[in-house]
Amino acid sequence: MSRAVLSTHVLDTSTGAPAVGLFVELYKKKDSSWTLWHNTVTTGDGRVQFPFSQDSMAPGTYKLKFNTADYYESVDKETLYPYVEITFNTTEGAHYHIPLLLSPYGYTTYRGS
């Protein structure tokens, strides 16, 4: 099996800690619709290493959907954003680390390493 090609790391910048137990869905775009490909929750350090290799994750357009409403409800905070979606394109042979810096009233992302 070749190297995994997709991971994420979610940090709650309002607390300075990893966002633990945040539900994450991965979708793949085909034509004009989205297909749910995988779902999971972030680990104790706020990370997800998706179980796909370069052999199984074809180049294309994907979307990570983070269920921020349930996460913030679990830590007794309100949020403006019930979920955050990050859409990105992949090419063959590359690794994608898609971090999310999250607070109840804002978020940012970038391509990590």
Phi, psi and omega in degrees: 000137180275174183302141175299146187250354184217131174213163176216160178216125183245123176246132176271102184289346177285340179242344184075022184231162175298148175274098185273135175076020179279125182286130183231133176244142176247127178242150173242136179272131174228121187058242181248016181233163181252138177242127176295126184253326184195150171220152185195182173234154179291148182282185179297343175250018175075020186248157169222128172250105183290144187275043181244144177250175177299334179287332185252347181247096184290154174304146180164199179252129182232165179218131169261129178243118182256125181274084185284333180298311181294322178299310182291329174298321181292338178251017174059046176229152173271157176219150175284329187253111180291334174204161177236131176244132177240116180256136184210156177256144177240156173237168182290138173081013182245154173259139180237117173247117186244087180285156175230122172260120194234140168219167182301336185233023177184163176201160175211159179215167179196170175271115179271188180241000000 
